[in-house]
Structures are given as structure tokens and as C-alpha cells.
Amino acid sequence: MSQERVREVFDDWAERGRAEGMESGHGFSARAGFDQLQLDPGTHYLDIGCGNGYTVRWASAVVGRQGRAVGIDISPNMIELARAKSAGYANVQFHEATFPDHPLPRGSFRGIFSMEVLYYVQDLKGAMEEIGRLLEPGGRLACVVDYYRENEASHTWPDELGVPMTLLSMAGWTAAFEAGGMDVVDQRCVLYPLNPGQEPSWKHTQGSLLTIGEKPRQ
């Protein structure tokens, strides 16, 4: 039932134009994580919970014609929007899927990205293990979350949305990555820049939690 509720929320947001707001609102911290994935031309990229597909389009430009940029999302409306916005990108694919169920080949992705998604997954341990299986040796996961224990301003979100969420601390996210077979190579809070005259919020004082994990090379 909780995954059906998540689908309903994001279908509604897509219909009301909130996908573009998420792109602009999350872009700063998303780029901070994306840039640490170490993508090269010809490699494969995956965004889990891709929304309107903005990071998939970023990756498309990096991996080039010989690479592949893939997005999955639980929301059919988000996938429809992502496909429409990505028309003309020959190396992108989008799939409606409820992670960790997916149609993707394991061991093939250099970089996997997830923005504000993994705390919605019912079986987080299973999801992290599956991410580990999807990554190629040396591949990286960049996970960005705003809902985490140290950010007290976020703690009311499950009640406000009517959706169960997994609340982890920074140490808890490190443990989740390690349970998925990844080594945490970076973890930090990304603070958004404060514009002149802007009232500071938690984005400027606490920030988004960015965790980078790497699958050990064999």
C-alpha cells in the first residue's frame, strides 16, 4: 500500500507541474552528487527515481553515443514527462518500475544516482544490495536525501505526505551502503548558497545529505 501511495503522490506532482520545481529546487545538491560519479564516454548511468529525467539528460551528454543513460521511476506520469522532455536523445531510456524490481542488466552501470527516493523504498536493505549488484566493479552510487535524522526540519514530512519513510542518521546511511557491499568514499552535507536578501532555511544551515559509495574492484 505504501508504494501505491508514493506512486499517487508523484503522479499528482507530475500533473501539477511540480517536477520542474524539483529539478530547480534539487539541482544544486544533485549536481554535487552527479559530478562525483566519474562517468566516462561509453559508460552506463542509472537514475533511480528519475522524475522528469533531468540527470539522465546530464548523463547523456557525458556518456555519449556509445554509452547509455537510463532512468526509472515508480510514477507513470513522471516517466511520460521524462520521455517527452528527452525526445531526440538517442542514448536514453526510461522505465516505469518499483525499485528494486526492474528490467536492467546487473553489473553494467558505472554510476547510479538517487535524489530523495531511497527512504521511500520498503526494503531498503534489499534495495542497497540490488544497487551493489547493478554496479560494475569500481562503479559508484551517489545518494542525496533531505530527510535524515540530523535535519530536524524534515521530520514532519511523512505525516504531511501520508507516506511512510525510513529515517536514518548520517551513520545509518553509511551502514546501509556497507550492507549493500559498497565502501563509503565521501559523505557530507551540501549547503545551498544564500542569495542576498534571502531568508536562510534548513537548506542553508543543515543542507542535503550526500553519500557516495563505491563497489570494490575485483
N, C-alpha and C positions, 0 to 999 in steps of 0.2 A: 504493500500500500504506500509506503513512504516514497518509493521510486516513482509510482504513478503521480504522487503529489508533486515531486520535483519536476516531472515532465509537464504537468499542468502549469506550474509557475513559470517555467521558461517558455512554453508555448505562448502564454499570455504576454510575457515580456517582449517576445518577438513581434507579436501582433501590435503591441502598443509602442513600438519603436525604441524600446529600451536597450536593444542590442548595440545600437550605435553609442548610447550613453555608457555602456560597459566598456566598449572599445576606447572611448576617450578617457573615461574615468580610471581604467586599469592600465592604460598604455604605458605609463612611466615605469611601474613596477614590472609589468610584463616584459618590456624591453630589457630591463635589468637581468631577468632570468634567461630570456631568449639568447642574449649575447654570450652567455656562458656555456651554451650547448656545444660549441666548437664544431658547427656544421661545416662541411666542405662540399664543393661541387660533386655531384654524383651520389651523395648520401641520401638517406631516407629520414623523414621527420614526421612526428605524430603529435597532434594536439588533442588531449583528452578533455572533452567539454569545450569544443571549439567556438561555440556561439556563432557569430556571423563570419567566422573564418579569417579574422584579420591576421593572426600569427601564421596561419597556413600560407597566406599570401606573402608575408615576410619571408618565410622559408622557401617559397617557390623561387624567389629572386636569388637566393643563396645557393640552393642545390642545383639549379639549372636544369637543362633539358634532359640530362642523363639521370637526374635524381627524382625523388618523389616526395610530395608534401601532402599529408593526409590529416583530415580532421574527423573526429567522431563526436556525436552529441546525442543525448537522450531525447532531445526535443525535435520532432519532425519539422516544426516551423522554423527553428534555428537552422537546420540542415537545408531547408528550401531557400532560406535567405542567404546562407553561405554559398550555395551553388549559384544563385543569381548574381551575387557580388563577385564571384570568381570566374564568371564566363570569360573565356579567352585564355585562361591559364591552363596550358596543355598538361602540366605535370602535377595537377592537384586532384585529389579525390575526397569525397565526403561520404560518410556512412552514418545512418541512424543506428545507434547501438547503446545498450546499457552496460557500461563497463563494470566488470571485466569480461562480459560477453562481447565478442567482436569477430569480424571475418579476416583478421590481419595475420600475416606470417610472423612467427616468432623469430627472434634473433636477427632482425633485419633493420632495426632503427638505430641510427647514430644519436638522435636527440628526441626526447619526449618532453612535452611541456604540458602543464596543467595549471590553470588560473581559477582559483575559487571554486574547485569542483570536488576534490578528493574527500573533503569532510562530509559530503552528501552520500558517499558510497556506503552501502550497508555492511559489507565485509571488507573493511579497509586492509586488513592483513592479506586477504586473498588478492585484493587489487594490487597491492605493492609487490606481491610475489609475481603476479602476472606481468607487471611492468618490467620487473627484472628479467623475465623470460622474453619479453619483446625486444629488449635492448641487445645490440651486438656487444661483444666484449669491448670495454673501453667507452661504451655509449653512456650518455648522461640523461638524467631526469632533472628538470627544473620545475619545482612546485612552489607556487605563490598562494598564500592564504591570508586573508584579513581576519578570519575567525580563528583565534587561537587564545590560549589561556592568558597570556600576558597582556593582551589587548582587551581590557575590561569593557570598553565601549561596544564591543561586538557581542557580548554575552546574551543580549536580549533577542538576537536575530532569529533563533529557532522559533520562539513564541510569536514573533512578528510575522514570520512567513508561514507558520504552521507546518514546518518541515523539520524532522529530526536531523541533527548534525552531530558529528563527533568532535568534541572539544579536546584538543591536545595542547600541551605546552611545547615550547621550543625543544626541550629534551625529548618529549613524546614523539615529535616528528622525526627527530634523529633516530629514535628507536624503531619507528615504523619503516624508515628507509633501510635500516640494517636488517630488519626482519625480512625485507624483500630482497636481500642479498646485495645491497648497494652500500658503498662507502660514502659517507657524507664528506664532501670536499669543501663545502662552504655553507654557512648559514648566517644570515644577518637580517636586520630589519631595514627595509628600504624606506627612507623618509622622503616624502614628496616635497618639492621646492615650494616655499611660501612666497606668493606674489605680493607686491606692495599693496598695502591696504587690506589684504585678505585676513580674515579671522582664522587663527590656527585651529585645526581639528586633530583627531587622532591620527590622520594620515601624515601630519607634520610632526607629531610628538612621539607616537608609537610606531606607526608605519606598517607596511605589509611584510609578512614573514616570508623570506625567500630561502629555500633549502635546495642545494644542488647535491645530487647523488651520482655516483659513477659505478658502473658494473665492473668488477675486477677483470683484468685481461687474463686470458688463459695461457 
